[in-house]
Amino acid sequence: MSLALNTAKDGDGSEVPDPAKLLVMAELARLVEDGGATMRTLKPGLRELRLSTGEVFHLGSTAVTRIA
């Protein structure tokens, strides 16, 4: 599963991924791979996460919103 990550510019201009977002996205990818959720891209920069328990979340570039 490929998940886009927020990045920031380092002093030399290279992009540095946000370590907290890396950890969260890795755990969400594991949850999807284990069958506990599904994820789809709604539009660039916005993904929908549906947990097998019924909760629905929108994952934006800087925020997570619970939909249901």
Secondary structure, 3 states (H helix, E strand, C coil): CCCCCCEEECCCCCEEECHHHHHHHHHHHHHHHCCCEEEEEEECCEEEEEECCCCEEEECCCCEEECC
